[in-house]
Amino acid sequence: MAAGVWRWLRSAPGTYLWLAALAVTTVIIHRLTPEEARAWLGHRSTNLYHLGEDPVRVLIGSAFWTDGGGWFGYAVLFTIFHANAERWLGTLRWLVVAVLAHVGATYLSEGVLLWAIRNDDAPQRAMYTLDVGVSYALAGVAAVLAYRLVRPWRWWYVLGVFAVVIPPILLSRTFTDIGHGSAALIGFACYPLTRGRGGAWDPGALPRRIRRRTSSAG
């Protein structure tokens, strides 16, 4: 059992090194008071102010911090999406997808927020809004995994992704909702990176084999 777990971890090193870093930063945030945590995260936020002053620092830094909660939930999501994408695409291509989704969705969502501020649909203080986390990269990587599936499973998966990211845009219309939708579209646009990565997976193959064996045994 332990050997199997270790083999799985080694097969997706980028995913689990990232998750380990998130575990450390989550512990740090938990040791701070709410006021200290907000100030700490605010310094690493990819808000409009910091994107204008020091974009590289905050784009990198924000990817290693969350609001301090939900690490185990992220561990599950990283294992389901990031690890499988890294195992399939290879570490370099997986990282390219994650970075494109994180950076692209950040600029697209903050661009919408800037437009709203300039049109008096959002207050000036919104340029300092807290924006850290790994969810844009996660949304992009989850989307690119659609190409891992054979049709028609692929289309059901795509519909599932849209079912997660589209309703919040229509109902809440926050810049983070727009960011998640943008990240998913970026992930779908990363199809060229999936070429040459082996045949698509058929989730229905195993149940069909089991049925055939059961019928033959009967």
URWODA-V512237 format. One record per residue. PHI is phi in whole degrees, 0 to 359 (999 if undefined). Layout:
PHI
PHI
This chain:
999
297
295
295
296
296
298
295
298
291
284
222
298
298
301
276
292
296
295
296
297
295
297
295
292
294
298
300
297
295
274
263
289
305
292
294
296
294
294
297
291
300
291
251
283
271
277
299
298
289
296
280
266
209
297
297
300
283
294
285
297
294
284
244
226
237
283
99
236
77
297
295
298
294
301
294
294
297
292
289
257
299
298
294
293
293
298
280
276
92
299
295
293
301
296
299
299
299
293
300
293
296
287
298
293
298
291
294
292
291
296
296
296
298
300
295
295
291
259
61
266
214
288
301
295
295
290
253
301
291
212
228
130
246
288
293
299
296
296
294
291
300
292
295
295
303
283
280
257
282
285
271
302
302
290
296
295
301
299
297
298
297
295
276
265
281
306
300
296
285
267
263
59
273
292
290
298
296
297
294
296
296
298
296
296
297
299
296
286
274
308
305
287
268
292
78
258
94
292
288
269
253
299
273
294
296
302
293
295
296
296
295
293
295
293
293
292
285
